[in-house]
Structure formats: C-alpha cells, structure tokens
Amino acid sequence: MKKNSWLALGGAVAALCLSLPAAQAQDKEILVGLITKTDPNPFFYKMREGAEAKSKELGVKFQAFAGKFDGDNDTQVQAVENLIAAGASGILIVASDTKAIVPTIQKARDAGILVIALDTPLEPMEAAQATFATDNFHAGQLIGEWAKRTLGDKAADAHIAFIDAHESQPTVDVARDQGFMDGFGIDTKDVNRRGDEDDPRIVGHEMGEGSEVGGRNGMETLLQKNFDVNVVYTINEPTAAGAWEALKAAGKDDGSVLVTSVDGGCPGVKNVADGVIGATSMQFPLLMASLGVEAIVEHAKNGTVPEPSEGLTFTNTGVKLVTDKPVEGLESITSEEALKECWG
C-alpha cells in the first residue's frame, strides 16, 4: 500500500475515534430523575404527575424519589447518589435541606448531570444550574395588597397574625412572608430575614410547619396575644384551614377576619369558594416539573442550560391571585375559574 494511502486510512480511523464520544452522547438513553420532599403531599404529587407525563411524551426514561418526611435530607442524598449511579441526564429536586444537600448536588454536577431546583432554591442558588419556581415574593405581595385594599382605611389599624413555616427561615417561607408585608405596606427592614420588623400592626409570628394542626395551634397562640386579630397571613392552605378552625372555635368566623394564603391547590381553592380563605396565590407545580423535563432533554441533546426570567435569578413559572372578593386595580380570578387549573 502506498504511503499516502496509509495516511488516508490513519486519518479516517482517527476521525472515527474522535466522533465516537459525540455519537455515544447522542445515542445515550436520556434518564430524568425527580426528587421531592414527600410522596403524600398533593403539591409534590402534581410535580410527579407533570414530570412523568412530559417524560412519556418526549420518550425518555423517568424515575421518582421522595423523602420519608419533610426535612429528610438523608433519603434525598441517597436518591441523588442512585441517579448518579444510574447515569441520569438530569435531576429535578425540591430540597428538604437547601444547604445540606449541596455537596451531593455537586457530585451530580461533577458527573455531568444537569441539576434543576424546583420550587425551592438551593443555598447558594448557584449550586443548581437552574431553578424553576414561583416568584414567592410576588405571591405574598398579591395577597398582602388584596388584604390592604379590602380593608381600605381600616388597614392603618389592622391587627395582623403571621403563621409561617419553620424557625430555620427557608427561602420560600421568608419570601412569601416578606412579600405579604410589602404588599400590605409594612416596612420589611431586611427583606431576606423575617422577624426584624417593628410595625405595631404585627401581632406576632408562629410556626405552623405547613400543616393544619400547626395552623390551628399557631392561631390559638396568636389570639391569646391579641384577640382583635383581623388579618391572618399563612404560609400555605393547610395552615390556613387550621387557622380557620381556631378562629371558628373562638367565634371569629363572622367575616371579621381576612385569612390569606399561598398555593392554589384544589382543596385551598375550594376553601376560597367556601369563604374560609379570602384570597390565595396560585402556583403551578405541574408546569414547573414539565418545563424541567423539557430543559433536561434539551441539555442532553445540545448542551443548553435554561436561562432565568428577565430581571430574576430563576425561571418564573407564574402566579395568579384567587379570590371571590376582587378589589379594583388588582387582577384576580374567581374560585370557579381557579378550580379548572389548580396546580396545573
């Protein structure tokens, strides 16, 4: 064989070898993993529903994991490690502990896996390549402004009870609380922390742990501090339902107290229709998860990473104010309209 023929053959073999990794990357089966805080929570069930449906639509593999309880970091760590071992293309995670999970998330990223935080940003946020979430500050602003406009001149002398989630002040908890204050016209001081405000209209803060029992206990404590409470902010709708039970037991279910919340789940929307909750901000967990799956598939195919929404550090998946008592100048939808798209 002539020398130039050997050179041509060598070049062809080299080109083939160089193309193998790219070809293998294209041919690799795409696996999407979803890790949520718990399975029973209907919010996370909607996420799983959205991620699973979108994975099936796009023809990719899907695996779901969840913690055993809210705050179960160890099970989430194991889930990430399982997905690394399985060769996942991307991981969608709602972190139970936004700081403790970070070293394990870094292992996934080092393995070439795209990590997207859903609903709750990691700390620091940059620990994940992207975050798909509700603008929780804006969600709080909407219900705060609704309460202020509903009260009118009486807002200046309001007695506001806050039932938050955890003493640890997770980012979502703080954002909703501080957003409500901003919407109501309360000086938040350090907007990244809760509890440093000095507005005399604040009766106090109790931690409801995001549960109905916690909401009831928290409301009972706050009523003992000031029985004249006429506005209640709650971190979510189960908390609001519990707070309402305490108000009802105290004889304050006569329409004199405005109860507000965030989530927009179907049970919460029904509570708006029944007059238990005056207004809530609806978020869209199914959309969060389905958009996350799309982003992972795109990344697996062409290496793109989703860009945050304009002016924000995350991808905003939207929020709508739900109330059957609309106020002028504030866009909202009715409970009837909301039931057609709750947690879509």
Secondary structure as UniProt FT lines:
FT   HELIX           3..27
FT   STRAND          31..36
FT   HELIX           42..58
FT   STRAND          61..66
FT   TURN            70..71
FT   HELIX           73..85
FT   TURN            86..87
FT   STRAND          90..93
FT   TURN            98..101
FT   HELIX           102..110
FT   TURN            111..112
FT   STRAND          114..118
FT   HELIX           125..127
FT   STRAND          130..133
FT   HELIX           136..151
FT   HELIX           152..157
FT   STRAND          160..164
FT   TURN            167..168
FT   HELIX           171..184
FT   TURN            191..192
FT   TURN            200..201
FT   STRAND          202..207
FT   TURN            209..210
FT   HELIX           212..225
FT   TURN            227..228
FT   STRAND          231..234
FT   HELIX           237..249
FT   TURN            250..251
FT   STRAND          258..263
FT   HELIX           266..273
FT   TURN            274..275
FT   STRAND          279..282
FT   HELIX           285..302
FT   TURN            310..311
FT   STRAND          315..316
FT   STRAND          320..323
FT   TURN            328..329
FT   HELIX           335..338
FT   TURN            339..343
//
